[in-house]
Amino acid sequence: MISLKRFAPIDILTLIYVTATTVAVVLFGRTDGAASMWLFTAHVLVVGVVLLAPHARRAGPVGRFVGDWYPLLMVTALYSEIGVLNLDFGHHHDFAIQRLEQWVFGSQLSYRWIRAMPNPTLSWVFHVCYLAYYPIVVGAPLALWISGRRDGTRLTIFAVMATLYVCYLTEFFFPVVGPRYAFPWRTTRPPRCGRRAPRKRS
């Protein structure tokens, strides 16, 4: 019997996440599709990584780094699994979310905002803020690691991964694809802002 004492909190959290996502695959994956089998295989590999993590942390600096950082190193693959399962599931809850947004805001902000404020500079600011998510996720624990604050690094990685795991599980069990796919295409194209209309030739 495996003792949980040798596992770090991030290991236990990752095992809980893999268990929950395996339940999602069982509930929503198609039994005749190859996608579910690939997902089950990926889950077995993740469990294997978790089981090896305590040994890696005792195997020197490189092993300690991998043992502490493996969840962030796998985060892209874990996120990609959501799309695979949702595509296999073939169902989304966008219309329910749109009704909720309509009730809260009185309109569809994802549709109306860019049309009410077609400002390229503001759009750039918002997109940069969105893309800042990626360096923040890695940069915060990396800065702590470089400065030698290992406990702070582990705590930050745990907090980041706990947040991502909750978000990912929400998307597993309540998938949405985004408003641009729910609105008719002819109404989703944003206004051509920041460009001059071509002059008509005389």
N, C-alpha and C positions, 0 to 999 in steps of 0.2 A: 504494500500500500504506500502511495506517494504522500509524503508529509508536506503540508502547505507552508510549514515554517521556513523552508529554504527559498520560497518564492517571494519576490518583491511585490509591493502593492500593484505595480503596473502589470506584472505577470498575471495576477489573479484577475485584474480588471480586463485584461485581454482575453483570458479564458472565458470569462462571463460573456464578453462581447461575441466571441466565436460561437459559443453555445446558442446565444440568442439569434445570431444570423443563420445558424444551421436550422433552427426552428423555422425561420423565414423561408429558407430554401425548401424545406419539407412542405410548408403550407402553400407557397406560391409558385414554386418551380413546377414546370411541366414534367410529368413522369416519363414522357417519351422523348424528351429533349436531351441533347448532350451537354447543354449549359449547366444543368444541375449537377451532373457528374463532375464537371470541371470545378464547380464551386465546392463540392464536397472534398475533392482532392486538395484544393487550395486551403480549406479549413484544416485538413489533416497536417499539411505542411506548416501552417501557422502554429498549431498545437505543438508540433515538433520543435519549432523555434523557441516557443515559450519554455518547453521542458529543458532545452539546452541552455537557456539564458543564465540560470544560476551557475552553471559550470563555466560559462564564458566569462562571467564577472570575476572569477578566481584565476583566470588564465593570462593575466598580465594586462597592460594598458589597452592594447587593441581589443582583446576580449571584453574588457570592462566597458569600453566604448560601445561595442556592438550590443552587449547585454543590456546597457541602459538605453540605447538609442533605437533598438530594433523596431519599436512601434512607429516612430517617425519615419524610419527608412522604408516601412511597408505602407505608409499612409496613402500613397497614390494607388497602389494595388487594391487596398481596402475600399477606397472610394470608387474605383472602377467596377467593383463587384456590384454596387448598387445599380448601375446602368444595365449590367448583364442580367440581373434578376428582374428588374422592372421591365426590360424588353421581353424577357421570357414570360413574365406575368401578364403583360399586355393590358394593364389597367392603371388609371390615374384618378386623382381626386381634385383636379384643377378647378372644376366647376363649383365644387363645394367651397374651396378656398376663395374663389372669385365672389361667391355670394357673401362670404364672411367679410371680405374687403369692402364690398359694396355697402354692407350694413355698418361697418366701422367708419369708413371714410366718406361714404356717400357717392363714391365713383370708383372707377378702376384706375388707380394711380399709375400702374405699369403702362397703361395705354394713354392716359391724358397728360401726364406730367411733361413728357418730352415735347408734346404738341403745344402745351401752354407756355413752356420755357425753352424754346429751341436755341439754346446757347452752347456753342461748341466748347467754350472755356469751362463752363460748369460741367459739361459732359466729360471732359478730360479729367477734371478734378475727381469726379465720382468714380471713373474707371481706374484712376491711379489708386484711390482709396481701396477699391475692391481688390486690385492686384497686390496691394500691400499685405494682404492676408498671407500670401505665400512666404515672403521673407520674415514676417513676424513669427509665424509658426516655428520656423527653424532658427531664426536669429535670436530670439529671447533665450532659449536654453543654450544655444551655442555660445553666446556672450558669457553666460554663467560658467559654462564648462571651461572656456579659455581662461577665465579669471580664477579658476581653481575651486569654485564653489560647487562641488559635486552634489551635495545634498540639495542645494537650491536648483540645480539642473534636474535632478530626479523629480523633485516636487513640481517643477514647471512642466516637464514632460508628462507627468501624471495628470496635471490639471488640463493641459492641452488635449491629451488623448481622451480624457473623460468627457470633455466637451464635444470632441469630434465623434466619439462613440455614440453619445446621446443623439447628436444630429443625424448620424448615419442610420441608427436604428429607427428614428422617426421616418426617414426617407424609405427605409425598408418596408415598414408596416403601413405607412401612409404616403405612398409615392405621388409626386407631382412632376410634371415635365416642364412647366413654365408657361407664362401667359402668351408668349409669341406663338406657341403651337395650338393654343385654345382659341385665339381670335382668328377670324378669317384673314387670309393673307392680304387681301386688298385693303384691310383696315389697320394692319399692323405696321406697315411701312412708315417710318418716322419722316417728318418733314425734312426737306433738303436745306439744312441750315448752314450758314457760313460760306455758301457758294453763290456766285453771281449767276443769274440766269443767262444763258447764251443769247447773244444779240441776233436778231433776225436780219438776214441779209436783204438789202433793198433790191 
